[in-house]
Amino acid sequence: MGAYHSGVCCAHGSCLGSNEDVGCGPSSMTTSSIERRQIEVDPELEEVEESLRPGTGLREDASDTGPSSSAPSRGLTLVYLERSGGAIGANTVSHLSSRQSSSDAGSTCEGSLAAPSSKSGTCRAMAVLQVASALAMPPSKLDRAELARFTEKLQAAGLDLSRWGVRGTKSVEHLFWEVYQQRGCLILGLRGGTNKPLKRVTRLVKIRLTAEIFGVCHTLYSRMQFMHDGQTIERRQVPLRRLLWKDNAEGMMPQVSGDELYDEGCPYTEDWREGCRKALKERLGLSETWQQQHLIEDEDSYAYHIEDDVQSAGYPGLNTLYCIHEITLRVSDPEHSQVQCIGLPQGQEFATTEGEFNFSGQLDEDGLPIGTQLNIWTWDRSEQRKSVPNCMSPTSSARSSREISTPSSTKQMEQLLIKRVPLPSTAAAAVAAMQMRLDSLQSAGDSPSQAMACAMKGMRTDWDRVKKIASNILKPGYSLKDFNTDLCAFPELNLYLLQEGTNSGNSIGDEYQRTVGAFFAIYWLMRFQVDGREGFAFGVDDAWQPASAPINSAGVRAAPTASASRSAKEKRLEFYNSEIWGRFQKLFIDAGLLSEERRWFGRTVYTVNQRRLVSLLALTAVHDIMKMSLLLPQVQAKDAPYRGYSAGDVISDHDAALGYLMDHYPNLLPSFNELDREEKRSIQFTQCDLCFNFGWLVQAEAPPGATFSLFKAALIRDHKSQLSRQDVALYFVHWLTDLAGAEPTPLGGGEKFVLKFPLEVLNSFLRSFEYAQRITDKTDWEVI
């Protein structure tokens, strides 16, 4: 099996151990114990079992190295079954369904769902970073007498210990280890004679680690944790670490004032910055040297806040005080080779094991040591930060939380990123598979583009999903988010993410965003009678819902101003209120994408020509892939000459390069290849060099012969006059939607036209399209 290897290692250093328990209120977290049964294994898994470390589900890669240079290390690959239902086998790890919320403030983590079992799956692999755990200890090694006295005190305080150690909660042994071995918390009131209720005090540092992935800011989360006791917890959690209490802290508690426990600079624990460095080393295996070289601190992001009197979900019934330091760190160069150990630059998932974690060890009599676990990490699109709540106790109201506002320039950058779409969940894996094939590039027969043939090997278009788009696009309940999700049906979209730049001068992330913007323009303009006007003119909000035109105090939509220096908001409003929508509508009808039917009482109903829409979507998916210079084809001798290119020439013009593949090697374009003959001919026409100058027509700068003669000649020469007015109209629709998505901010609406294109010029273009369509059956003079 082609497992992914990213050059990972086992970093050496002390380890935090298990994750912090959830806080604030009742937890929705559930767990799924690791199943101990024989399972039906994917055939691919059998091929890799011989390379697994016995009983662990982990494969050794002795040559791998990683970010910690303290000692030579072994690289590991986690081999697991990814199942739709989610199940865990003896030598495998399941990929459970990821129903998560977006909160990451405070001590809280996300809830999780236990997944039902299934017996089928696909063999997967991911890189593993193995981190040593000096503090881990088997439960059998704990002082049994002290543990018994500790248990009696907890029961005397009224805690129901039967609820501990099951369904995602932690055991008494774990708390004992946390207090006396790790020193990750204190328990006030535990000493006899205090007559005070027990309160657990823990101080945390939480790290928001961000990186730009394909032009979009992402944050690193642990989405799943496999615990030492066999429980599997699914929740979204940033890297964090308990700040360790000093050796004599517990003995000094009777003399400590309450305020000192709440203070930001509490003197009884290690410094929070030191804790931050250790968290990255102990949770992710990133040495301090690596941190200094590759991470930049966002100083304005630091915040300190308190959550008091929280009923711990990790230890039910135990009152807890959380004092939390939060900080944001950014990966300075996601393309750097040394950051591959954390899944960059493509945002791949990876895993870390803390201590000698293995699944079969949970079956041993002693079990795995407390403090060992396996985390699966994922990069998720960053969301707008919400202000950190001040959850202090009433007795500490004078202690304010430290929050610093974000500079305006940073806010502008965040706004730009909010307008960009996140990558689909399957993109990173698909691109990684393509890149692996390209890295071991072999001859693909007589293919004009070895890279293209290699990258697209085995790729198929999901036509059921494409047809779903076409059948649902006019339905009010079919949202933009649904549409964006369904775009993964086109495998060619992953090609935009293969290399650092394009031959158009745009960055890799920008070209992908522009293509999605063209798709969104199609979605909105098809839905002009639903919510398309609002989406195209104003974009969408954080929930991907179309923004609305502002309403004045009289309940009337506001009118744009006549000022020459209008704001972006005013430009959007002017576009929304313009008469241009009728011209959009007519062009889409002329192209055969929509049909209009008048019914009783003057009601007009629009229906979709699904076959035609599928063709436009397929064209949009493949139109700009040849801007990836890696994929440009070389003219083969049997096809030469081709549009002025001789045998052996690389076709540098991206439209001509795509036309060459459509004409001679359509099998390299699955989304084009399976269209019917008539639709293929319409799509191929869009790649013609028509030598048509819109400016000449719109502004009457040339006589009819000069304006249309080459256009007419192309129709006769290349397409033997088989094209209709519909085909020419489709050419103009594609030109329009492609230009509408020219800004790499698809969630902002059709910003190229709305904000940066003179409205009167766009109107003139749309009026001219109706005349240009006539060239298919009239002479150039008759058109004018």
C-alpha positions in Angstrom: 0.0 0.0 0.0 1.3 3.5 -0.8 1.3 4.8 2.8 2.3 8.4 3.4 5.6 9.0 4.9 6.5 12.6 5.9 9.9 12.3 7.6 8.7 12.0 11.2 10.6 11.0 14.3 10.4 10.1 18.0 11.2 13.3 19.9 12.8 12.8 23.3 11.8 14.7 26.4 9.3 14.7 29.3 5.7 14.3 28.3 2.5 15.8 29.7 0.5 12.7 29.3 -3.2 12.7 28.8 -5.2 15.6 27.6 -7.0 18.0 30.0 -10.5 17.0 30.8 -13.4 19.0 29.5 -14.8 21.8 31.6 -17.8 24.1 31.9 -21.0 22.2 32.5 -22.3 18.8 31.5 -20.3 17.1 28.8 -21.8 15.8 25.6 -18.7 13.6 25.1 -19.0 9.9 24.8 -16.4 7.3 24.0 -16.0 4.0 22.3 -13.9 1.4 23.8 -11.4 -0.4 21.5 -13.1 -3.5 20.2 -11.5 -6.8 21.0 -12.9 -9.0 18.2 -11.9 -10.5 14.9 -12.8 -8.1 12.1 -13.0 -8.4 8.4 -9.9 -6.7 7.0 -9.5 -4.8 3.7 -7.1 -6.8 1.4 -4.7 -3.8 1.4 -4.2 -4.2 5.2 -3.0 -7.8 4.8 -0.2 -6.5 2.5 1.2 -4.2 5.2 0.8 -6.4 8.3 4.3 -7.9 7.9 5.8 -4.5 8.3 3.9 -3.6 11.5 5.5 -3.6 14.9 3.8 -6.6 16.5 0.6 -5.7 18.2 0.8 -1.9 17.8 -0.8 -1.1 14.4 2.4 1.1 13.8 4.9 0.6 11.1 8.6 1.4 11.6 10.6 3.5 9.2 14.1 3.5 10.4 15.4 6.1 8.0 13.0 8.8 9.0 14.1 11.9 10.9 12.2 14.7 12.4 12.3 18.0 14.2 13.9 16.9 17.4 17.6 16.4 17.0 18.3 15.1 20.5 18.8 11.5 19.3 18.3 9.3 16.3 14.7 8.1 16.1 12.4 5.8 14.4 9.7 7.1 12.1 6.3 5.4 12.4 3.3 5.1 10.2 -0.2 4.4 11.6 -2.0 1.9 9.5 -5.8 1.9 10.1 -9.2 1.2 8.6 -11.3 4.2 7.7 -14.9 3.2 8.0 -18.1 5.1 7.4 -19.6 3.6 10.6 -16.4 3.8 12.6 -14.9 0.7 14.2 -11.7 -0.2 15.9 -9.8 -3.4 15.5 -6.9 -5.0 17.2 -4.3 -3.7 14.9 -6.2 -0.8 13.4 -7.6 2.5 14.3 -10.9 3.8 13.0 -11.7 7.1 11.6 -14.9 8.1 13.4 -17.4 10.5 12.1 -16.4 14.1 12.9 -19.4 15.8 14.3 -17.8 18.8 16.0 -18.6 22.3 17.1 -16.3 25.2 16.7 -15.7 26.5 20.2 -12.1 26.4 21.5 -12.1 29.0 24.2 -11.6 28.2 27.8 -11.1 24.7 29.2 -13.9 23.2 27.2 -13.4 20.7 24.4 -15.9 19.4 21.8 -18.3 16.6 22.3 -18.0 13.3 20.5 -20.2 10.5 19.4 -19.7 6.8 19.7 -19.7 5.2 16.3 -21.5 2.0 15.4 -19.5 -0.9 14.2 -19.2 -2.0 10.6 -17.2 -4.7 8.9 -15.9 -2.9 5.8 -13.4 -0.2 5.3 -10.5 1.2 3.4 -6.9 0.8 4.5 -5.3 4.2 5.3 -2.0 5.3 6.8 -0.7 8.5 8.3 2.6 9.6 9.7 3.2 9.2 13.4 5.4 11.3 15.6 6.5 9.3 18.7 7.2 11.3 21.8 8.8 9.9 24.9 6.9 10.1 28.3 9.1 10.3 31.3 6.2 10.8 33.7 4.1 7.9 32.5 3.4 5.1 35.1 1.6 1.8 34.9 -1.4 1.8 37.3 0.1 -1.3 39.1 3.2 0.8 40.1 1.2 3.4 42.0 1.5 3.3 45.8 -1.5 1.2 46.7 -1.8 2.2 50.3 -1.6 5.9 49.5 -4.1 5.4 46.6 -6.5 3.7 49.0 -6.3 6.6 51.5 -6.8 9.1 48.6 -9.9 7.2 47.5 -11.4 7.2 51.0 -11.0 11.0 51.2 -12.7 11.5 47.8 -15.6 9.3 49.0 -15.8 11.1 52.3 -16.2 14.3 50.4 -19.4 12.9 48.8 -18.0 12.1 45.3 -19.7 9.2 43.5 -16.6 7.3 42.2 -18.7 4.7 40.4 -19.1 7.4 37.6 -15.3 7.7 37.2 -13.3 5.8 34.6 -16.2 5.1 32.3 -17.8 6.8 29.3 -15.0 9.2 28.7 -14.4 10.1 32.3 -11.1 9.5 34.1 -10.3 7.1 36.9 -9.3 7.6 40.5 -5.9 6.3 39.6 -5.6 8.9 36.9 -6.4 11.8 39.4 -3.9 10.3 41.9 -1.2 10.2 39.2 -2.1 13.7 38.1 -1.8 15.1 41.6 1.2 13.3 43.0 3.2 12.0 40.0 2.7 14.6 37.4 1.9 17.6 39.7 -0.5 18.9 37.1 -3.1 20.0 39.7 -3.8 20.6 43.4 -6.9 19.6 45.4 -7.8 22.1 48.0 -9.6 20.7 51.1 -8.1 17.3 50.8 -6.2 17.7 54.1 -8.1 16.6 57.2 -9.9 19.1 59.4 -10.5 21.8 56.8 -14.3 21.1 56.5 -14.2 22.7 53.1 -15.5 21.1 49.9 -12.9 19.8 47.6 -11.7 22.0 44.7 -9.3 20.9 42.0 -7.0 23.7 40.8 -5.3 23.4 37.5 -3.5 26.0 35.4 -3.3 25.5 31.6 -1.5 26.9 28.6 -3.5 26.5 25.3 -1.8 27.1 22.0 -3.6 28.1 18.8 -1.1 26.9 16.2 -2.0 28.3 12.7 -0.6 27.9 9.2 -1.7 29.1 5.8 -2.7 26.1 3.7 -3.5 26.9 0.0 -4.1 30.5 0.9 -6.5 29.8 3.8 -5.6 30.1 7.5 -6.0 26.8 9.3 -5.6 25.8 13.0 -4.2 22.6 14.3 -6.6 20.5 16.5 -6.4 17.0 18.0 -9.7 15.5 16.8 -9.3 12.1 18.4 -7.5 10.7 21.4 -6.9 7.0 22.2 -6.4 6.7 25.9 -4.3 4.3 28.0 -7.4 2.7 29.4 -8.8 1.7 26.1 -11.3 4.5 25.7 -11.5 6.5 22.5 -12.5 10.1 22.8 -13.5 12.3 19.8 -13.3 16.0 20.5 -11.6 19.0 19.0 -8.8 20.3 21.1 -5.9 22.6 20.5 -2.5 21.6 21.9 -2.4 22.3 25.6 -0.5 21.5 28.7 -1.0 21.7 32.5 1.5 24.0 34.2 3.3 21.9 36.8 3.1 22.9 40.4 6.3 23.2 42.4 7.3 20.5 44.8 6.4 22.4 47.9 3.2 24.0 46.6 0.8 21.6 48.3 2.4 22.1 51.7 2.2 25.9 51.3 -1.5 26.0 50.5 -2.8 26.7 54.0 -0.7 29.9 54.0 -1.6 31.0 50.5 -4.2 33.7 49.9 -7.0 32.9 47.5 -5.9 35.7 45.2 -2.5 34.2 44.5 -4.2 31.1 43.0 -6.1 33.3 40.6 -3.2 35.6 39.7 -1.9 35.6 36.1 1.7 35.2 37.4 1.0 32.6 40.1 4.4 31.9 41.8 3.6 28.3 42.7 3.7 26.9 39.1 6.2 27.0 36.3 6.1 30.1 34.0 3.4 29.9 31.3 5.9 30.6 28.5 8.1 27.8 29.6 4.9 25.6 29.7 4.1 26.7 26.1 7.6 25.6 24.9 7.2 22.3 26.7 3.7 21.7 25.4 4.9 21.9 21.8 7.8 19.6 22.6 5.9 17.1 24.6 2.7 17.0 22.6 4.0 17.5 19.1 7.7 16.6 19.4 8.9 20.0 18.3 12.2 20.9 19.8 12.9 24.5 21.0 15.3 25.0 18.2 12.5 24.0 15.7 10.1 26.4 17.4 12.5 29.3 17.2 13.1 28.6 13.5 9.6 28.1 12.3 7.1 29.7 14.6 6.1 33.4 15.0 4.1 34.6 18.0 1.0 36.7 17.5 1.7 39.0 20.5 -1.8 40.6 20.3 -3.5 37.2 20.7 -2.4 36.5 24.2 -5.2 36.3 26.8 -5.5 35.1 30.4 -8.9 34.1 31.9 -10.4 32.1 34.6 -13.2 29.6 34.8 -14.2 28.9 38.4 -16.5 26.5 40.1 -16.7 24.3 37.0 -18.1 20.8 37.4 -15.3 18.7 35.8 -16.5 16.4 33.1 -13.3 14.4 33.4 -13.9 13.8 37.1 -17.7 14.0 37.7 -18.8 15.9 40.7 -15.3 17.4 41.4 -15.4 21.2 41.5 -12.6 22.7 39.5 -10.8 26.1 39.0 -9.2 26.6 35.6 -6.7 29.4 35.1 -5.9 29.5 31.4 -3.2 31.2 29.3 -4.0 31.3 25.6 -1.6 32.2 22.8 -1.5 32.1 19.0 1.6 30.9 17.1 1.9 30.9 13.3 4.1 28.7 11.1 6.2 31.2 9.3 6.8 29.2 6.1 4.4 26.3 5.6 6.3 25.3 2.4 9.6 24.6 4.4 10.7 21.0 4.3 11.2 20.8 8.0 7.5 21.5 8.8 6.3 18.3 6.9 6.4 16.5 10.3 3.1 18.4 11.2 1.3 17.7 7.9 2.3 20.8 6.0 2.2 22.2 3.4 -0.9 20.3 2.3 -2.7 20.1 5.7 -2.5 16.3 6.0 -3.6 14.6 9.2 -0.8 13.0 11.3 -0.6 11.3 14.7 1.5 11.5 17.8 2.0 8.8 20.4 2.9 9.9 23.9 5.1 7.2 25.5 5.2 3.6 24.3 1.6 3.5 23.3 0.3 0.4 21.5 -3.2 -1.1 21.3 -2.3 -4.6 22.4 -0.7 -3.2 25.5 -4.2 -2.4 26.8 -4.8 -6.1 27.0 -1.8 -6.7 29.3 -2.4 -7.4 32.9 -0.7 -4.1 33.9 -2.3 -2.2 31.0 -0.6 0.8 29.4 1.0 3.4 31.7 -1.1 6.4 32.8 0.1 9.3 30.7 0.4 7.4 27.4 -2.0 8.0 24.6 -2.3 8.4 20.8 -3.6 11.7 19.2 -4.8 12.2 15.7 -4.2 15.8 14.6 -6.0 17.7 11.9 -5.8 21.1 10.3 -9.1 22.9 10.2 -10.0 26.2 8.7 -9.6 29.0 11.2 -12.7 30.8 12.3 -13.1 34.4 13.5 -12.0 34.6 17.1 -14.6 35.4 19.7 -13.7 37.5 22.7 -12.6 35.4 25.7 -15.3 35.3 28.4 -14.4 36.5 31.9 -15.7 33.5 33.9 -14.2 34.6 37.3 -15.7 33.9 40.7 -17.6 36.7 42.4 -14.8 37.0 45.0 -12.2 37.8 42.3 -14.0 40.5 40.3 -11.1 42.8 40.6 -8.9 40.5 38.6 -9.5 41.4 34.9 -8.7 39.2 32.0 -6.0 40.5 29.7 -7.3 41.0 26.1 -5.6 43.1 23.4 -7.4 44.3 20.3 -6.4 43.1 16.9 -4.7 45.8 14.7 -6.8 47.0 11.7 -4.3 45.5 9.2 -4.7 42.1 10.8 -8.5 42.5 10.7 -8.3 43.3 7.0 -6.3 40.1 6.4 -8.7 38.1 8.4 -11.6 39.5 6.4 -9.8 38.5 3.2 -9.4 34.9 4.5 -13.0 34.7 5.6 -14.0 35.3 2.0 -11.9 32.3 0.9 -13.4 28.8 0.9 -11.8 26.0 3.0 -10.5 23.0 1.1 -12.8 19.9 1.0 -11.9 17.3 3.6 -10.7 14.9 0.8 -8.4 17.4 -0.9 -5.3 16.9 1.2 -5.4 13.1 0.8 -6.1 13.3 -2.9 -3.3 15.8 -3.5 -0.9 13.8 -1.4 -1.7 10.7 -3.5 -1.1 12.7 -6.7 2.1 14.1 -5.4 3.4 10.7 -4.4 2.7 9.4 -7.9 4.5 12.4 -9.4 7.5 11.9 -7.1 7.9 8.4 -8.6 7.0 9.5 -12.1 7.2 6.7 -14.7 6.5 6.7 -18.4 2.8 6.8 -19.3 3.1 5.5 -22.8 2.5 8.1 -25.5 0.9 10.6 -23.2 1.7 14.2 -24.2 1.9 15.1 -20.5 3.5 12.4 -18.3 2.7 14.5 -15.2 -1.0 14.8 -16.2 -1.3 11.1 -16.9 0.4 10.2 -13.6 -1.7 12.7 -11.5 -5.0 11.6 -13.0 -4.4 7.9 -12.9 -7.4 6.1 -11.5 -9.3 9.4 -11.0 -13.1 9.3 -11.8 -15.8 11.9 -11.9 -18.6 11.3 -9.5 -21.4 11.7 -12.0 -24.2 10.9 -9.5 -23.0 13.9 -7.4 -22.7 16.1 -10.5 -26.3 15.2 -11.5 -27.4 16.0 -7.9 -26.0 19.5 -8.4 -27.9 20.0 -11.6 -31.2 18.7 -10.2 -31.0 20.7 -7.0 -29.5 24.0 -8.0 -32.9 25.9 -8.2 -34.2 24.4 -4.9 -34.3 27.0 -2.1 -33.0 24.4 0.4 -29.9 23.7 -1.7 -27.4 26.0 0.0 -24.1 27.4 -1.2 -22.3 25.2 1.4 -24.1 22.1 -0.1 -23.0 23.2 -3.6 -19.4 23.7 -2.5 -19.3 20.3 -0.8 -20.6 18.6 -4.0 -17.9 20.2 -6.1 -15.5 17.4 -4.9 -17.2 15.3 -7.6 -14.7 16.8 -10.1 -11.3 15.2 -9.6 -9.6 17.9 -11.8 -10.1 20.5 -9.0 -7.2 18.8 -7.1 -4.8 19.7 -9.9 -4.9 23.3 -8.9 -3.2 22.4 -5.6 -0.2 20.5 -7.0 2.6 23.0 -7.2 3.9 26.3 -5.7 2.8 28.5 -8.6 1.1 28.8 -11.9 2.1 30.1 -15.3 -0.5 32.8 -14.9 1.5 34.3 -12.1 -1.1 33.5 -9.4 -0.3 31.6 -6.3 -1.5 28.0 -5.9 -4.2 28.9 -3.4 -5.4 31.9 -5.5 -6.0 29.8 -8.6 -8.1 27.3 -6.7 -10.1 30.1 -5.1 -10.7 31.7 -8.5 -12.0 28.5 -9.9 -14.4 28.0 -7.0 -15.4 31.7 -7.5 -16.4 30.8 -11.1 -18.5 27.9 -9.8 -20.2 30.2 -7.3 -21.0 32.7 -10.0 -22.8 29.9 -11.9 -24.7 28.9 -8.7 -25.8 32.5 -8.0 -26.7 33.5 -11.5 -28.8 30.3 -12.0 -30.6 31.2 -8.8 -31.4 34.8 -9.6 -35.0 34.3 -8.5 -34.1 32.5 -5.2 -31.1 34.1 -3.4 -28.6 34.5 -6.3 -28.9 38.3 -6.5 -28.0 38.7 -2.8 -25.2 36.2 -3.0 -23.6 37.6 -6.1 -23.9 41.3 -5.0 -23.2 41.0 -1.3 -21.5 37.7 -0.7 -22.3 35.4 2.2 -21.9 35.7 6.0 -19.9 33.4 8.3 -22.7 30.8 8.1 -22.6 30.9 4.3 -26.0 32.5 4.1 -26.5 35.3 1.5 -26.1 38.7 2.9 -29.1 41.0 2.5 -29.4 44.5 1.0 -29.6 47.0 3.9 -33.1 48.2 4.9 -33.7 51.8 6.0 -35.9 53.0 8.9 -38.9 53.1 6.7 -38.6 49.4 5.8 -37.4 50.1 2.3 -34.2 48.9 0.7 -31.6 51.6 0.7 -30.7 53.4 -2.5 -27.1 53.9 -3.6 -25.6 57.3 -3.5 -24.4 59.3 -6.5 -21.0 60.0 -5.1 -18.0 59.4 -7.3 -16.0 58.0 -4.4 -18.4 55.3 -3.2 -17.6 52.7 -0.7 -17.6 49.0 -1.4 -20.9 48.7 0.4 -22.4 51.4 -1.9 -21.1 49.7 -5.0 -22.6 46.4 -3.9 -25.9 48.2 -3.3 -25.8 49.8 -6.7 -25.2 46.5 -8.5 -28.0 44.8 -6.6 -30.5 47.5 -7.5 -29.4 47.7 -11.2 -31.3 46.3 -14.2 -28.5 44.0 -15.1 -30.2 40.9 -13.8 -32.6 40.7 -16.7 -29.6 40.6 -19.1 -28.0 37.8 -17.0 -31.2 35.9 -17.2 -31.6 36.2 -20.9 -28.0 35.1 -21.6 -28.6 31.9 -19.5 -31.8 31.2 -21.4 -30.0 31.8 -24.7 -27.3 29.4 -23.7 -29.9 26.7 -23.1 -29.1 26.5 -19.3 -32.6 27.7 -18.3 -36.0 27.5 -20.0 -38.8 29.9 -19.3 -42.4 28.8 -19.0 -45.4 31.1 -18.4 -48.3 29.7 -16.5 -51.7 30.8 -15.2 -52.1 34.3 -13.8 -48.9 35.4 -15.5 -46.6 33.3 -13.3 -43.2 32.5 -14.8 -41.5 29.2 -14.0 -37.8 28.5 -14.8 -36.5 25.0 -15.3 -32.9 23.7 -15.6 -31.5 22.0 -18.7 -29.5 19.5 -16.6 -27.5 18.1 -19.4 -26.4 21.7 -20.4 -25.6 22.7 -16.9 -23.5 19.6 -16.3 -21.4 20.5 -19.4 -20.9 24.1 -18.0 -19.8 22.7 -14.6 -17.4 20.2 -16.3 -15.9 23.1 -18.3 -15.4 25.2 -15.3 -13.6 22.4 -13.5 -11.0 21.9 -16.2 -10.8 25.3 -17.8 -7.7 26.6 -16.0 -5.8 23.4 -15.1 -3.2 24.1 -17.8 -2.1 27.2 -15.8 -0.3 24.6 -13.8 3.0 24.6 -15.8 3.8 21.2 -14.5 0.9 19.8 -16.6 1.5 21.5 -19.9 1.4 19.0 -22.8 4.0 18.4 -25.5 2.8 18.1 -29.1 3.2 14.6 -30.3 4.5 13.9 -33.8 1.2 12.3 -35.0 -0.7 15.4 -34.0 1.7 18.1 -35.4 1.3 20.8 -36.3 -1.3 22.0 -33.7 -2.3 25.7 -33.7 1.1 26.8 -34.7 3.0 24.4 -32.4 5.4 21.8 -34.0 6.1 18.3 -32.9 8.0 18.3 -29.6 6.9 21.8 -28.6 5.4 22.4 -25.2 2.1 24.3 -25.6 2.5 27.2 -23.3 -0.9 28.9 -23.9 -3.2 27.3 -21.3 -6.3 27.5 -23.5 -4.6 25.9 -26.5 -3.0 23.3 -24.2 -6.5 22.3 -22.8 -7.9 22.3 -26.4 -5.1 19.9 -27.4 -6.1 17.4 -24.7 -9.8 17.8 -25.6 -9.1 17.2 -29.2 -6.6 14.3 -29.0 -6.4 13.0 -25.4 -9.8 13.4 -23.7 -9.2 10.4 -21.5 -6.9 12.6 -19.4 -9.9 14.8 -18.6 -12.6 12.5 -17.0 -15.1 15.3 -16.4 -15.0 16.1 -20.2 -14.5 12.7 -21.6 -17.8 11.3 -20.6 -20.0 14.1 -21.9 -22.0 13.3 -25.0 -20.7 14.2 -28.4 -22.8 17.4 -28.8 -21.8 18.8 -25.4 -18.2 18.0 -26.1 -18.3 20.0 -29.3 -19.8 23.0 -27.4 -17.1 22.8 -24.7 -14.3 22.5 -27.3 -15.6 25.6 -29.0 -14.8 27.6 -25.8 -11.1 26.8 -26.3 -11.0 28.2 -29.8 -8.9 31.3 -30.7 -11.8 33.3 -32.0 -9.8 36.5 -32.4 -12.9 38.4 -31.2 -12.5 41.8 -29.7 -15.3 42.8 -27.5 -14.2 46.4 -27.4 -14.5 46.8 -31.1 -18.1 45.6 -31.0 -19.2 47.4 -27.9 -17.7 50.7 -28.9 -18.1 50.4 -32.7 -14.3 50.8 -33.2 -14.1 48.6 -36.3 -16.3 47.7 -39.3 -18.3 44.5 -39.2 -15.8 42.6 -41.4 -12.9 43.3 -39.0 -15.1 42.5 -36.0 -16.6 39.2 -37.1 -14.7 37.8 -40.0 -12.2 35.7 -38.0 -15.0 34.7 -35.6 -17.1 33.4 -38.6 -14.0 31.7 -40.1 -13.3 29.8 -36.9 -16.9 28.5 -36.9 -16.6 27.2 -40.4 -12.9 26.0 -40.3 -12.9 24.3 -36.8 -16.5 23.4 -36.3 -17.8 23.0 -39.9 -20.8 25.3 -39.1 -22.2 22.7 -36.7 -22.5 25.2 -33.8 -25.7 27.0 -32.9 -26.5 30.3 -31.2 -26.9 28.3 -28.0 -23.2 27.3 -28.2 -22.0 30.8 -28.8 -24.2 32.0 -25.8 -22.6 29.2 -23.7 -19.2 30.6 -24.7 -20.2 34.0 -23.4 -21.7 32.5 -20.2 -18.4 30.8 -19.5 -16.5 34.0 -20.2 -18.8 35.9 -17.8 -18.6 33.4 -14.9 -14.9 32.9 -15.3 -14.3 36.7 -15.0 -16.8 37.0 -12.2 -14.6 34.7 -10.1 -11.4 36.4 -11.0 -10.9 37.7 -7.4 -9.7 34.9 -5.1 -12.4 35.7 -2.6 -15.4 33.5 -3.7 -17.4 34.0 -0.5 -17.4 37.7 -1.2 -19.7 37.4 -4.2 -18.9 38.3 -7.8 -16.5 41.0 -6.6 -14.7 41.4 -9.9 -17.9 42.7 -11.5 -19.6 44.2 -8.4 -16.6 46.2 -7.1 -14.0 46.6 -9.9 -15.9 46.6 -13.2 -17.8 49.6 -14.5 -21.4 48.7 -14.4 -22.2 50.5 -17.7 -19.4 48.6 -19.5 -20.7 45.3 -18.2 -24.2 46.2 -19.4 -22.7 47.0 -22.8 -21.0 43.7 -23.0 -24.2 41.8 -22.1 -26.2 43.7 -24.8 -23.5 42.9 -27.4 -23.7 39.1 -26.7 -27.2 39.0 -28.2 -25.8 40.3 -31.5 -22.7 38.2 -31.5 -24.7 35.0 -31.2 -26.2 35.7 -34.6 -22.9 35.1 -36.4 -23.7 31.4 -36.5 -26.4 31.8 -39.1 -25.9 35.3 -40.6 -23.1 37.2 -42.3 -21.0 39.7 -40.5 -22.9 42.6 -42.1 -26.2 41.1 -41.3 -25.3 40.9 -37.6 -24.6 44.6 -37.4 
